């Protein structure tokens, strides 16, 4: 399991979240209150090589018009943001390199039915599949 501090770091850390995240409880509390929308922006920009690609992913989490008129995400949007950040943090941990993780997250994978891991992670069950594959790759467990 990826430590909550690592997930929070993907979303911008204390400077963006307004507090240090030290536990799952801290993370849950921040999510239930609604994350700052900048957390979503930083999460998508951490992986996507262009601003346009990052924005397209961002607007899959929150429609563009909604994103522009708000300062905070709803709890549901915050959960989606955390899920993406969790998958990104897991990939960075597994690959020990942000660029290698980025490349892996954006390339269709045969063990994920040729789906792109980060796009599959848009749903909770998809994120579980991606995290399970990352665990198997990290620990060298065959499929």
N, C-alpha and C positions, 0 to 999 in steps of 0.2 A: 504494500500500500504506500502510495506517495504521501509524504508528510504535508500537512496543511500549509506550512510555511512556504513550501515549494510551489504549491498551487497559487497561493496568494502572491508570490513573487511574479508569476506569469501575468497576473492581473494588475501589476504595478506596485505591489507591496504596501507598506504603511503610508507612503506619501499619497497614494491614490485611495486606498481603502479607509484611511483615517484612523487606523489602529493596527497594532501588531497582531498577527494571527499565529497563535501557538497551539491550537487544538482544533479538532473537528467542531467542537461546540462554538468556538470563536468564529469559525468559518460559517457555520450554520446561522449564527446570529447576524452576521453581516449580510448574508444572502436573504434572510427573512426580512431585513429592514430595507433591502433593495440596494444593490451596488451602484456606485457612481457610473454613469454611462462611459466614462473614460476607461474603466476596467475592461469593458468589451472592446473598445477601440485598440487598447494595448495588447489584448489577447490575440486579436486577429492579425494585427500588424507584426506580432512576434513570429508568425509563420509565413504569411503571404508575402511574396517578393515585391508586389506592387501595391500602391494605395488602392487602386481600383479593385483588385482581387480581394483585398482586406475588407473594403466597404461592401462588396457583394456578399461576403460571408456575414458581415456584421448585420446587414439588412435581412438576412435569412433568420437571424435571431430576433431582431426588432425591426418592424417596417420602417422605412426611411423617414416618413412624415412623423411617425411617433417618436423616433429617435431624436429628431431635430427639435421637437418642442419640449422635451423633458430634460431634467438634470439627473434623474436617477432611474434605474431600471426597476421594473416590477419584480416581485419575488420569483415569478416563473421565468422571466428573462434572466434574472440573476442566476438561477439554477442552471440554465442553458450555458451561460457564460462560464460558470464554475466548471461545468462538465467539459467544455472545450479546454479550459485552462488545465484541468486535471489530466486530460489525454496528452496535451502538449508537455506538461511536466513529466509524465510517465515516459514519453518518447525521449525527452532530453536525458532522463535518467538512464534509460536502457541503452542509448547510443553514446552517452557521455560527451556529446558534442551537439551544440544547437543547430549547426548547419546540416549535419547528418540526420538529425531528428526531423528537421524541416523537410528535407528531401524525401524521407520515408513517409511522412504524414501526407504529402501531396501527390504521391505516386500510387496508381492502382496496385493492389496487392492480390496475388492469386489465392491466398488463404482467406481473403475477405470477399470472395466471389468477384474479384477484379474491381472492387470498389475502392475509392480513395479513403484512406483511414479517417482523415479529419472530417470529411463529409458524412461518413458513416456515423461518426460520433455525435451527430446532431440529435440522435435519439439516445435514450438511456441504454437500451439494449444494444444498439450499435456501439456505443462507447464501451460497454462491457466486453464486446467481441474484440475491439481494438486493444483494450487493456490486457485481456487474456492472451492475445497474440504477442504483445510486447513482453509479457511475463515469460512466455514460452521461449521467445528469442533470447531474452536476457539470461535465463537459466539453462538454455540449451536443451529444452524438452521438445522431442519430436511431436509432430502433429498427430 
